[in-house]
Amino acid sequence: MHELINKLKTSSITDSKGKIMSWELQTNLSKDYNFTLREVEKIALENDIIPARYQRNRNTLAISEQLALFNKKVAVVGCGGLGGYIIEEVARLGIGSIELIDADVFEEHNLNRQLLAKIDNLGISKTEVAKARVNEINPICDAKAHDIAFDMLNGVELLRGVDLVFDALDCISTRLKLVDVTSELNIPMVHGAIAGWYGQITTSLPGDKTLQKWYKGAQAAKGIEAALGNPAFTPATVASIQVAEACKVLLNKQNILNNKMLTINLLDMEFEIIEM
């Protein structure tokens, strides 16, 4: 490893902010020293060398924070409208592992808003498409596909060892079950929901009852998206806020949305935080 570290330090590009490891260098070192690409990336970050794909993160995230994200595992429950954008951004952000959970396949009505939906993959498992997309944009990110619907019977096993869960579901009853499982496992959850021009985001920490309060008395299995539909821009907006919120939670930053609900009205461009 000592030789690998020396080669990293001498062969990386140096600019005014530090050393940068190119993808070409990373792949060559992996072959030459018999380390996996993930191992080379981790060693680089541990030695204050930033992989080139993350160099535009440096003014926002310290290298120590990039390393912290590399060491995290998240789960995305629901790989459709919200989930597709979340998966894309999580992989590009540099989170090291993603569990992808969804039993659905892509259908034509997904094409208007779901980032991963294409004509060529209609009828194909959403999780398998998502895994392939992650491998295309960041093969260092370890993506595992679970082509199964989340429920109380499999939830503990699916989420065990995860650092944070993204709620990208469209079913209120399943969402509340997800809250129960994340609380049992002591895992924070970042919730998002969308309908028409509107969206909402909150962070549910283990034991808080924000979503139970919010959905108290809800009768329908689906949220109001069943009536209002979803255009292309709403899931993209809400998912991006969910990823920003998750980044703060994973890095122990302040001012997260726990015990609060951020509501978004894109028709009137109104954003409101409701204390819960």
C-alpha positions, 0 to 999 in steps of 0.5 A: 500500500505504501507504494500505491500511496506514493504513486498517488501522491506523485502522479495526481494532478496538483492545483491551487486546492490540492491533489486530484486523481484522474479516472485514468490514474485510478484505473491504472493503479487498480490494475498495477497494484491489484487493488479494486477501484473502490479501494484506490478511491478510499485510499486516495480520499484518506490521503487528501487526494480528491477523485477528479469526478468530485473536484467541483464538490470541493468548495462545498464539501471538505475531502474528509466529508467526501470520505465520510459520504464514501463510507455511507450506505443509503437505501432508496425505497421506491425507484420511480419518479422521486427515486430515479432522481435521488439515485442519480444524485446520490451516485454523483454525490459520491455516497458509497453504497445504495440499496435499491428497493422496488417491485415495479417495472417501467410503464408508458405512463412513467415516461413523462417524469421518471428519469430512468424511464425510456422506451427501450426499458418498458417492462423492465425492473426499475431496480435493475435499470437503476443499478445499471445507471449507477454503474454507468455514471459512478461504478465505485458506488456499490448498488444492489437491486432488490426487486421486491416490494417493501413491507413489514416482513422484509423491511428489517432485513432490507434496511439492516446496516443502512445509514439513511433511508430515502422514502420515495414511495407513493403509498401512505400505508407503506410509508408509515410502515417504513417509518416504523422499521426505520425507527426500530433500526434507529435509522434516519429517513428523509421523506418526500412526496409529490402531487401536481405542482406541489411537494413536501419534504421532512426528515424523520429521526428515530422515534419522532412522529412527524409523518404519523401526525401529518397523515393522521386520519388519512383514508386513502392508500395513495396520496393526492398525486392519484388525483393531481398527477405529476409533471416532470419538474415536481419529482426533480425538485423534491428529490433534489431537496431530499438529497441535500437534506440527506447530505446534511444528515449524513454529515451531521450538519445543522438545521435539518427538517426534523419535526418540520415539514417543508411544503412546496407550491411550484405554481405560486413559487411558495415554500413554507416550513411547518413546525410539527 
